[in-house]
Amino acid sequence: MKSILRQFFNQENVINSTNKAIESIYSTFKRRPVLALWILWTAYLGMDVLTRITGNLSFTSLQNIALHYLAGGVFNQFWFFVILPNLFFRKKWRVQSLVFLVLFGLFIFLKIQLLNQSQKEFVLGNLIATEFIRVLVFQIFTSAIWGFYIFCESQKEKDKLEVSYESLTIQHKSLQLSSHFSNNILTQFAAEILPLSKPLFKDFLRFSELISYSYKETLSPNFLTEELRAIETYIGFQRKRFGAKLQFSLANRVNPDLGSRLPLPKWTLMTLVENIFKHGNCFLPDNPCILNLDLSENTDGKSQFTFFIKNSPDTDAVVSSTGFGINTVDRILAHHFKNDYRLQIEENDREFQLKITIGYGRDITDRTTG
């Protein structure tokens, strides 16, 4: 009760995240808007009939009911697809007002013909006023539905533009040097090094794979196993770089076969791993950096991936911002996985923790291609 009163008096925001039911309604309107409008109009007719039955109210003739239903349904279609778009987007107020009056006039003409056939008395002015109010009232509801539809469309377009912009910017950063040139040169170096040092040759090959993955197009199909392989290679090179000084614990409990079928946008998790070395202190024996990668599968065939990092912040680190980081990764993953994705952060002066959970359904599809 207290929470209800708090929401009422404080006018709390009731929208915390996307909702599958709302998205389902939106999808129905997008795929079959004509059918959706007729379903709503039929439901309105059903409520009117139910109200009259429960209230012991009289019914008009079947001809009148059919006229109201068919004419109202057609009018809703014109209002939704023609009148409102032209009013708001093309600003054609005069033309659309004329269309409205012509449709309403045609409806009144048919209504008068039916009343004359049934020999019912009526006052023309009262009839026009009553029917005008009846039409106008439902068009307010239709306008609200149209507003909901347009808002969802605009949000979808906004999300697409934002992700496209992020992808374009990342691609721009990646195109500083030709990927083919870089890989060919590294391969050439590796071939020349092989007679001198086989371990160094293998390191060159692994580094070449990492560079190749970093150059991969952001909109190309990408999978969890590819990202985790790049992370392991990256951390392996960090171990070679810092040796025994590096205090880093990596636990990868992801089945490679299953992970190779689970889509994941390229370089998203890698960005977070890089941030550990940019902003964290991984040289404390009593408080090592931790990276846990887990993939579990339940009896329903659904999989959940968990990405967890913990590190001590490096207060002495001076790193210039590139504009890419947690916020960008959060937006990209939220775009692809929506309600099946969650990011949690806990931090203080001594410790930073980040946890990502991604739920994969039974029907695994590649969501990284938009």
C-alpha positions as CSV (number, residue, x, y, z in Angstrom):
1,M,0.0,0.0,0.0
2,K,2.8,2.4,0.9
3,S,4.5,1.7,-2.5
4,I,1.2,2.5,-4.3
5,L,0.8,5.8,-2.4
6,R,4.4,6.7,-3.1
7,Q,4.0,6.0,-6.8
8,F,0.8,8.1,-6.8
9,F,2.1,11.2,-4.9
10,N,5.6,11.1,-6.3
11,Q,4.5,10.2,-9.9
12,E,7.2,7.7,-10.2
13,N,8.3,6.5,-13.7
14,V,6.5,3.2,-14.3
15,I,8.6,2.4,-17.3
16,N,11.8,0.7,-16.1
17,S,12.7,-1.4,-19.2
18,T,11.3,-2.8,-22.4
19,N,8.4,-5.2,-22.1
20,K,7.7,-8.2,-24.3
21,A,3.9,-7.7,-24.2
22,I,4.4,-4.1,-25.4
23,E,6.8,-5.2,-28.1
24,S,4.3,-7.9,-29.2
25,I,1.5,-5.4,-29.6
26,Y,3.9,-3.1,-31.5
27,S,5.0,-6.0,-33.7
28,T,1.4,-6.9,-34.5
29,F,0.7,-3.3,-35.6
30,K,3.8,-3.2,-37.7
31,R,3.1,-6.5,-39.5
32,R,-0.7,-6.2,-39.8
33,P,-1.9,-2.8,-38.9
34,V,-5.2,-3.1,-40.8
35,L,-6.0,-6.3,-39.0
36,A,-5.0,-4.8,-35.7
37,L,-7.3,-1.9,-36.1
38,W,-10.2,-4.1,-37.1
39,I,-9.6,-6.3,-34.0
40,L,-9.7,-3.2,-31.8
41,W,-12.8,-1.9,-33.5
42,T,-14.5,-5.3,-33.1
43,A,-13.6,-5.4,-29.4
44,Y,-15.1,-1.9,-29.0
45,L,-18.4,-3.3,-30.6
46,G,-18.3,-6.3,-28.3
47,M,-17.9,-4.0,-25.2
48,D,-20.9,-1.9,-26.4
49,V,-23.0,-5.0,-26.9
50,L,-22.0,-6.4,-23.5
51,T,-22.8,-3.1,-21.8
52,R,-26.3,-3.0,-23.3
53,I,-27.0,-6.6,-22.3
54,T,-25.9,-6.1,-18.7
55,G,-27.7,-2.8,-18.5
56,N,-30.9,-4.1,-20.1
57,L,-30.6,-1.4,-22.8
58,S,-32.4,-1.6,-26.1
59,F,-30.6,-2.5,-29.3
60,T,-30.9,-0.6,-32.6
61,S,-31.6,-2.5,-35.9
62,L,-29.1,-4.9,-37.4
63,Q,-28.8,-2.6,-40.4
64,N,-27.7,0.3,-38.1
65,I,-25.3,-1.9,-36.2
66,A,-23.7,-3.1,-39.5
67,L,-23.5,0.5,-40.8
68,H,-21.8,1.7,-37.6
69,Y,-19.4,-1.2,-37.6
70,L,-18.4,-1.1,-41.3
71,A,-18.4,2.7,-41.7
72,G,-16.6,3.2,-38.4
73,G,-14.0,0.6,-39.3
74,V,-13.3,2.2,-42.7
75,F,-13.2,5.6,-41.1
76,N,-10.6,4.3,-38.6
77,Q,-8.4,3.1,-41.4
78,F,-8.6,6.5,-43.1
79,W,-7.9,8.3,-39.8
80,F,-4.9,6.1,-39.0
81,F,-3.2,5.8,-42.4
82,V,-4.2,9.0,-44.2
83,I,-5.6,11.8,-42.1
84,L,-3.2,11.7,-39.1
85,P,0.0,11.2,-41.1
86,N,-0.9,14.0,-43.4
87,L,-1.9,16.3,-40.6
88,F,1.3,15.8,-38.5
89,F,3.9,15.1,-41.1
90,R,2.8,17.0,-44.2
91,K,0.7,19.7,-42.4
92,K,-2.1,19.4,-44.9
93,W,-4.9,20.6,-42.6
94,R,-7.3,21.8,-45.2
95,V,-7.2,18.8,-47.4
96,Q,-7.5,16.3,-44.5
97,S,-10.4,18.4,-43.0
98,L,-12.1,18.1,-46.3
99,V,-11.5,14.3,-46.4
100,F,-12.9,14.0,-42.8
101,L,-16.1,16.0,-43.8
102,V,-16.6,14.0,-47.0
103,L,-16.4,10.7,-45.1
104,F,-18.6,11.9,-42.3
105,G,-21.1,13.3,-44.8
106,L,-21.2,10.0,-46.6
107,F,-21.9,8.2,-43.3
108,I,-24.7,10.6,-42.4
109,F,-26.2,10.1,-45.8
110,L,-26.3,6.4,-45.4
111,K,-27.6,6.7,-41.8
112,I,-30.5,8.9,-43.0
113,Q,-31.4,6.4,-45.8
114,L,-31.6,3.6,-43.2
115,L,-33.7,5.7,-40.8
116,N,-36.1,6.7,-43.7
117,Q,-36.5,3.0,-44.7
118,S,-37.3,2.1,-41.1
119,Q,-39.7,5.1,-40.9
120,K,-38.1,6.3,-37.7
121,E,-38.4,10.0,-36.9
122,F,-35.3,12.1,-36.2
123,V,-34.1,15.6,-36.0
124,L,-31.3,16.2,-38.5
125,G,-29.3,18.6,-36.3
126,N,-29.4,16.3,-33.3
127,L,-28.5,13.3,-35.5
128,I,-25.4,15.1,-37.0
129,A,-24.3,16.3,-33.6
130,T,-24.7,12.9,-31.9
131,E,-22.9,11.0,-34.7
132,F,-20.1,13.6,-34.9
133,I,-19.4,13.2,-31.2
134,R,-19.6,9.4,-31.5
135,V,-17.0,9.4,-34.4
136,L,-14.8,12.0,-32.7
137,V,-14.6,10.1,-29.3
138,F,-13.3,6.9,-30.9
139,Q,-10.9,8.8,-33.1
140,I,-9.3,10.1,-29.9
141,F,-8.5,6.4,-29.0
142,T,-7.3,5.7,-32.5
143,S,-5.1,8.8,-32.3
144,A,-3.6,7.5,-29.1
145,I,-2.9,4.2,-30.7
146,W,-1.3,5.9,-33.7
147,G,0.8,8.0,-31.4
148,F,2.0,4.8,-29.6
149,Y,2.8,3.2,-33.0
150,I,4.7,6.3,-34.3
151,F,6.6,6.6,-31.0
152,C,7.7,3.0,-31.1
153,E,8.8,3.4,-34.8
154,S,10.8,6.5,-34.0
155,Q,12.5,4.8,-31.0
156,K,13.4,1.8,-33.2
157,E,14.8,4.1,-35.8
158,K,16.7,6.1,-33.1
159,D,18.2,2.8,-31.7
160,K,19.2,1.7,-35.2
161,L,20.9,5.1,-35.9
162,E,22.7,5.0,-32.6
163,V,24.0,1.5,-33.1
164,S,24.9,2.3,-36.7
165,Y,26.8,5.4,-35.5
166,E,28.7,3.4,-32.9
167,S,29.5,0.7,-35.5
168,L,30.6,3.2,-38.0
169,T,32.8,5.0,-35.5
170,I,34.4,1.7,-34.5
171,Q,34.9,0.7,-38.1
172,H,36.5,4.1,-38.7
173,K,38.9,3.5,-35.8
174,S,39.7,0.0,-37.2
175,L,40.5,1.3,-40.7
176,Q,43.6,3.2,-39.7
177,L,45.6,0.6,-41.6
178,S,44.6,-2.1,-44.1
179,S,43.8,-5.3,-42.4
180,H,45.1,-7.4,-45.3
181,F,48.4,-5.5,-45.3
182,S,48.8,-5.9,-41.5
183,N,48.1,-9.6,-41.6
184,N,50.3,-10.3,-44.6
185,I,53.2,-8.5,-43.0
186,L,52.8,-10.3,-39.7
187,T,52.6,-13.7,-41.6
188,Q,55.8,-12.8,-43.5
189,F,57.5,-11.9,-40.3
190,A,56.4,-15.2,-38.7
191,A,57.7,-17.2,-41.7
192,E,61.1,-15.5,-41.3
193,I,61.2,-16.0,-37.5
194,L,60.3,-19.7,-37.7
195,P,63.9,-20.9,-38.4
196,L,65.1,-18.8,-35.5
197,S,62.5,-19.5,-32.8
198,K,59.5,-21.7,-32.9
199,P,57.9,-20.3,-29.7
200,L,58.2,-16.8,-31.1
201,F,56.7,-18.0,-34.4
202,K,53.7,-19.4,-32.5
203,D,53.3,-16.1,-30.6
204,F,53.3,-14.2,-33.9
205,L,50.6,-16.4,-35.3
206,R,48.4,-15.9,-32.2
207,F,49.0,-12.1,-32.4
208,S,48.1,-12.2,-36.1
209,E,44.8,-14.0,-35.2
210,L,44.1,-11.3,-32.6
211,I,44.8,-8.5,-35.0
212,S,42.6,-10.2,-37.7
213,Y,39.7,-10.5,-35.2
214,S,40.0,-6.8,-34.3
215,Y,39.7,-5.9,-38.0
216,K,36.6,-8.0,-38.4
217,E,33.5,-6.0,-39.6
218,T,31.3,-5.1,-36.7
219,L,28.1,-6.1,-38.5
220,S,29.5,-9.5,-39.6
221,P,28.1,-12.6,-37.8
222,N,30.1,-13.1,-34.7
223,F,29.9,-15.7,-31.8
224,L,30.8,-16.0,-28.2
225,T,33.6,-18.5,-28.7
226,E,35.4,-16.1,-31.1
227,E,35.3,-13.3,-28.5
228,L,36.5,-15.5,-25.6
229,R,39.4,-16.9,-27.8
230,A,40.5,-13.3,-28.4
231,I,40.3,-12.5,-24.7
232,E,42.4,-15.5,-23.8
233,T,45.0,-14.6,-26.4
234,Y,45.1,-11.0,-25.2
235,I,45.6,-12.0,-21.5
236,G,48.2,-14.5,-22.6
237,F,50.2,-11.7,-24.1
238,Q,49.8,-9.6,-21.0
239,R,51.2,-12.5,-19.0
240,K,54.2,-12.6,-21.3
241,R,54.6,-8.8,-21.0
242,F,54.5,-8.5,-17.2
243,G,55.6,-12.0,-16.1
244,A,55.3,-13.0,-12.5
245,K,54.3,-9.5,-11.5
246,L,50.9,-9.8,-13.0
247,Q,48.2,-11.0,-10.5
248,F,45.4,-12.1,-12.8
249,S,43.0,-15.0,-12.4
250,L,41.1,-16.2,-15.5
251,A,38.4,-18.9,-15.3
252,N,36.8,-19.9,-18.6
253,R,34.0,-22.4,-18.1
254,V,32.4,-22.0,-21.5
255,N,31.8,-25.0,-23.7
256,P,33.5,-24.0,-27.0
257,D,31.0,-26.1,-29.1
258,L,28.0,-24.4,-27.5
259,G,29.6,-21.0,-27.5
260,S,30.3,-21.2,-31.2
261,R,26.5,-21.1,-31.8
262,L,25.8,-18.2,-29.5
263,P,25.9,-14.8,-31.2
264,L,27.8,-11.9,-29.6
265,P,28.7,-8.5,-31.1
266,K,32.4,-8.4,-31.8
267,W,34.9,-6.7,-29.4
268,T,32.3,-5.9,-26.7
269,L,33.7,-8.0,-23.9
270,M,37.2,-7.4,-25.1
271,T,36.7,-3.7,-24.5
272,L,35.9,-4.4,-20.9
273,V,38.9,-6.6,-20.5
274,E,41.2,-3.9,-21.9
275,N,39.7,-1.5,-19.4
276,I,41.0,-3.7,-16.6
277,F,44.6,-3.0,-17.6
278,K,43.8,0.6,-18.4
279,H,42.1,1.6,-15.2
280,G,42.9,-1.3,-12.8
281,N,45.8,-2.4,-10.7
282,C,46.6,-6.1,-11.4
283,F,49.8,-6.2,-9.4
284,L,48.5,-6.8,-5.9
285,P,49.2,-10.3,-4.6
286,D,46.5,-10.0,-1.9
287,N,43.9,-8.6,-4.3
288,P,44.4,-10.0,-7.9
289,C,42.2,-9.1,-10.8
290,I,39.6,-11.7,-11.5
291,L,37.8,-12.6,-14.8
292,N,35.2,-15.4,-14.7
293,L,33.4,-16.6,-17.9
294,D,30.5,-19.0,-17.3
295,L,28.0,-20.6,-19.6
296,S,25.2,-22.7,-18.1
297,E,22.4,-24.6,-19.8
298,N,19.1,-25.6,-18.2
299,T,16.8,-28.5,-18.9
300,D,14.7,-26.3,-21.3
301,G,17.7,-25.9,-23.6
302,K,18.1,-22.2,-22.7
303,S,21.7,-21.0,-22.1
304,Q,22.9,-18.1,-19.9
305,F,26.3,-16.6,-20.2
306,T,27.9,-14.7,-17.3
307,F,30.8,-12.3,-17.6
308,F,32.3,-11.2,-14.3
309,I,35.3,-9.0,-13.6
310,K,36.8,-7.6,-10.4
311,N,39.8,-5.4,-9.9
312,S,41.3,-2.8,-7.7
313,P,41.2,0.7,-9.3
314,D,44.6,2.2,-10.2
315,T,44.3,5.7,-8.8
316,D,47.6,6.7,-10.4
317,A,46.7,5.7,-13.9
318,V,46.4,8.6,-16.4
319,V,44.5,7.4,-19.4
320,S,43.0,9.6,-22.1
321,S,39.4,8.8,-22.9
322,T,38.7,7.3,-26.3
323,G,34.9,7.7,-26.0
324,F,34.4,3.9,-26.0
325,G,33.9,2.0,-22.8
326,I,31.2,0.6,-20.5
327,N,28.5,2.9,-21.7
328,T,29.0,2.0,-25.4
329,V,29.2,-1.7,-24.7
330,D,26.1,-1.5,-22.5
331,R,24.1,0.2,-25.3
332,I,25.3,-2.2,-28.0
333,L,24.5,-5.3,-25.9
334,A,21.2,-3.9,-24.8
335,H,20.2,-3.2,-28.4
336,H,21.0,-6.8,-29.4
337,F,19.6,-8.7,-26.4
338,K,17.0,-6.3,-24.9
339,N,15.3,-8.0,-21.9
340,D,17.6,-10.9,-22.0
341,Y,20.6,-8.8,-21.0
342,R,21.7,-7.2,-17.8
343,L,24.7,-5.2,-16.6
344,Q,25.5,-4.6,-12.9
345,I,28.3,-2.5,-11.5
346,E,29.5,-2.2,-7.9
347,E,32.4,0.1,-7.1
348,N,34.1,2.0,-4.3
349,D,37.6,3.4,-3.6
350,R,39.1,-0.1,-3.2
351,E,37.3,-2.3,-5.6
352,F,35.5,-2.4,-8.9
353,Q,33.1,-5.2,-10.0
354,L,31.2,-5.6,-13.2
355,K,28.8,-8.4,-14.1
356,I,27.0,-9.1,-17.4
357,T,24.4,-11.8,-17.9
358,I,23.0,-12.7,-21.3
359,G,20.1,-15.1,-21.7
360,Y,20.0,-17.2,-24.9
361,G,16.7,-18.8,-25.8
362,R,16.1,-22.2,-27.3
363,D,15.9,-20.8,-30.8
364,I,19.4,-19.4,-31.3
365,T,19.6,-16.8,-34.0
366,D,22.4,-14.4,-34.9
367,R,21.3,-11.0,-33.4
368,T,24.7,-9.3,-34.2
369,T,23.6,-8.5,-37.8
370,G,20.8,-6.2,-36.6
